[in-house]
Amino acid sequence: MSLNLKLIEAIRKNELINFLEGKGEYKIELHQWVSADVPTDISKMMSEAVYKAFKDRPEIHIEKLLEDALLEMMDGEIFDLYISLMVIFDQLQGEAFNIAPFKIDRIKILASLKKSLKKNEHKMKNYFEWQGKNKKNGIWSEVLRIDSICKEDWNFSILAD
């Protein structure tokens, strides 16, 4: 089944967050030559499922469903927050390079992301899964890396006001 059809099925089953997080049947394996420790291939998920659904099935309003799921994930566990950060970062890159067919509501999404990251900084520094493995500050190291890119490339911070 194509990723696009898996996304549509996940939406139908009210499992969009599971799809975004690559849980169970929704896991998207990285290409064998990609060296990254992530739970699912977010870039592939966005380009082959989310963006395709936006173009092919506009009645679904995937951009709104995505924003709602991200906001919910930011209030979840550390894993949920981590994946929401990765999806948002991929979307921001897609927007910057004119790959994304839609833009997220940056004001709403980034305000919630900043709040959640600040609230969970200590927990993220003690979360040593995925890209946080073998890092002194756990997954927070990835947050700092993304914040640095956002400041350098787009002149905004995901941490500072």
N, C-alpha and C positions, 0 to 999 in steps of 0.2 A: 504494500500500500504506500502511495506517495506521502511525503510529509504534509502536503497540502490537505489531502484527504484525512490524514491522522489528526490534523488540527481541527478540521470541520467536525470530526467525530468527537474529539475532546470537548469542543464547545457544546455539541449536542448533549454530551453526558455531564456537562457542568464540571469538567476536569481541565480547564484551561491552565490553571496553576500547575497541575501535574505535568502537563505538556511543556510548559515553559521551563520547569525544573528537570525535565528528562526523567521523570519517575516511571518505573516499570516499563510498560510497552512503549512509552514515549521517549525513551532514551535514544539519542542520536549519537552514534559512534563517530569519533574523530577519524579523519583520514589517517591511515597508518603512518604517514610521514610527518604528521603534525605532532610536535613535542609540547604538549600542554597537559596539565593535570586539572581538568575541568569535568563536571558531571555530565555534560551534554554539549553538543556542538551548537552554540548559540548563534553564531553567524549563519550557519547553514539553516537553522530553524527560522531565523528571521527572513533570510532571502528566499528560501524555497517553500516556506509555509505562510508566515505572517504577511509578507509583501505580496505574495501570489494571491492570497485570500483577499487582500485589499483590492487588488486589480480585478480578480475574477468574480468575486462575490461581494460587491459593495453593500448589499443589503444586510450583511452580517455586522457591519461597522466594527471591524476588527481593531481599528485604532482606539475606539472607546473601550472595547472589551480589554484590550491590552493595558490601557491606562488604569482601569479599575482593578485588574489583576495585580499590577505593579504596586498600586497603593495598598492593597490588601497584604501583599507579600512583605512590604516594608514594615508592617505591624506584626509580622509573624516571628518565627524563630530566626536565629542567625543565618542558617542556610537559606531561608527565604529572602532575607535582606541581601545576602551575597548575590543570589541569582538575580534579584531585581536590579541591583547595581550593574551586573554584567549585561543584562538586557538593555538597560537604559544607556549604558556606554556604547553598546553596539548600535543602538538606534541613533545616538548622537553622531557617531562616526558615519552612519548611513546618510544622515541629514547633511553632514559637512561635505561629503563626497557625492552628493546628489544621487545616491543609490536608493535611499528610502523614498517610497512613493507618498508618504505622509509625514507630518511633523507631530511630535507629541506636545502636549501643553507643558512647556518647560517651566513656567512659573509654578504651576501646581505640583508637578512631578518633582522638580528639583527642591522645592521648599520642603516637601515631605521627606525626600531622600536626606537632605541635610539634617533635619530634625531626628530622623531615625538613626543616622550614622552617629551623630553626637550622643544620642541616648545609649547607643550600644557599643561605643568605642571600646570600653573595657572588655566586654564579651568577645568582640572581634579580635582583640589582641590576644585572647586566649583560645581562639578557634584555629586549630592547626590542621584543618582538612583542606583538600584541594590545593589551590594556589597558596595557601597559608602553611603548607607543610614545610618543615625545616626553616621557617622564618622566625626570627626572634620575636616579632610582633604579630605572628599569625597572619590571618587574612587581612588585618589592618594594613599590612605592607602593600597589599593590592589596592586598597582604598587610597593610600597615599600616592601610589603610582598613577592611578586614574586621575586623582585630583591634580597632580602635576601636569599631566597631559591636557586636562581641561583648561588650566590656567595658561599654559604655554600656547596652545593651539586656538582656544576659543575665548580666552580672556574672562573666564568665570571659574569659581571654585565650587566643588560639591561639598565643601566643609565650612568655609568661611562665608560670612554674610557680606 
